[in-house]
C-alpha cells in the first residue's frame, strides 16, 4: 500500500515537471535566469586571476613561505606552469617590481610578480 502511494506521488511530481517543461518550451528550460550566478561568474573570476610562470629565467621559479627573498623556499615551478593568483602585496624588489603574488595551487606560496604573467592585476591582499 505504502509503495503504491509513494510511487503514484513520484509519478505525479515527475509528470508535473514534464508538463511544465513542455509548456515553457525547451529554450526556457535550458536558459538560466538573469540572476543565476552558478558557475559562470565563479569561472570568470577564477580565470581573471590565472597566471603563468613567464620564463624570465631558465631555472625553476622558487616559491616561498613569505613574500621576501629571505623566506624559506617551499617549492619550485617550471616555466610555463599555470598558477592561480589570489592577491598581491608589496615586499622585496625583484627585477623591476616589488610586488609579490600569493599563489594557490593546492598549496599557498609566494612568488615575485616579476616572474608571473597575469591577464588582469589581482587585488591587494
C-alpha positions in Angstrom: 0.0 0.0 0.0 2.7 2.5 1.1 4.8 1.7 -2.0 1.8 2.3 -4.3 1.0 5.6 -2.8 4.7 6.7 -2.9 5.1 5.5 -6.5 1.9 7.4 -7.5 3.1 10.6 -5.8 6.5 10.3 -7.5 4.9 9.8 -10.9 2.6 12.8 -10.3 5.6 15.0 -9.5 7.6 13.8 -12.5 4.6 14.3 -14.8 4.0 17.8 -13.5 7.7 18.7 -14.1 7.4 17.3 -17.7 4.2 19.2 -18.3 5.9 22.5 -17.1 8.9 21.9 -19.3 6.6 21.2 -22.3 4.5 24.4 -21.7 7.5 26.7 -21.3 9.4 25.1 -24.1 12.9 23.7 -24.3 14.7 27.0 -24.7 13.2 28.3 -21.5 14.2 25.2 -19.6 17.8 25.4 -20.9 18.3 29.2 -20.3 19.4 30.2 -16.8 17.6 33.1 -15.1 19.2 36.5 -15.4 20.2 36.5 -11.7 21.6 32.9 -11.9 25.2 33.2 -10.8 26.0 29.4 -10.6 29.3 28.6 -12.4 29.5 31.5 -14.8 30.7 34.3 -12.5 32.8 31.9 -10.5 34.6 30.7 -13.6 35.1 34.2 -14.9 36.6 35.3 -11.6 38.8 32.2 -11.4 40.0 32.8 -15.0 40.6 36.5 -14.2 43.2 35.6 -11.6 45.1 33.0 -13.5 48.8 33.5 -14.1 51.6 31.7 -15.7 55.3 31.4 -14.8 56.8 33.6 -17.6 60.2 32.0 -18.2 62.3 35.1 -17.5 64.9 32.7 -16.2 65.7 29.1 -17.3 66.0 28.0 -13.7 62.7 26.8 -11.9 60.9 29.6 -10.1 61.3 29.4 -6.3 58.1 29.7 -4.4 58.4 30.9 -0.9 56.8 30.8 2.6 56.6 34.6 2.8 56.9 37.5 0.3 60.6 38.1 1.0 63.8 36.9 -0.6 65.0 35.7 2.9 62.0 33.4 3.5 62.2 29.7 3.1 61.8 28.2 -0.4 59.0 25.7 -0.2 59.0 24.5 -3.8 59.7 25.4 -7.4 57.6 25.9 -10.5 58.8 25.3 -14.1 58.5 28.0 -16.8 55.1 27.9 -18.4 53.3 26.4 -15.3 49.8 27.8 -14.9 49.1 29.2 -11.4 46.1 30.7 -9.5 46.9 34.1 -8.1 44.9 35.0 -5.0 46.2 38.5 -4.3 49.3 40.8 -4.3 51.3 42.7 -1.8 54.4 44.9 -1.7 57.7 43.4 -0.4 61.3 42.9 -1.6 62.2 44.2 -5.0 62.9 41.6 -7.7 63.8 42.9 -11.1 61.7 46.0 -11.8 58.9 45.3 -9.3 58.4 45.0 -5.6 55.0 43.2 -6.0 54.6 39.6 -4.9 51.7 37.3 -5.6 50.1 34.8 -3.2 49.6 31.6 -5.2 47.1 28.8 -4.6 47.5 25.5 -6.5 46.7 23.1 -3.7 49.1 24.9 -1.5 49.8 28.6 -0.6 53.1 30.1 -1.6 54.5 33.5 -2.6 56.3 34.4 -5.8 57.6 37.6 -7.2 55.3 39.2 -9.7 58.5 39.7 -11.8 58.2 36.0 -12.8 54.4 35.6 -13.1 52.4 36.9 -16.2 48.7 37.6 -15.4 45.9 38.8 -17.6 44.5 41.1 -15.0 46.2 42.7 -12.0 45.0 40.9 -8.8 43.5 42.7 -5.9 45.6 43.7 -2.9 45.9 41.2 0.0 
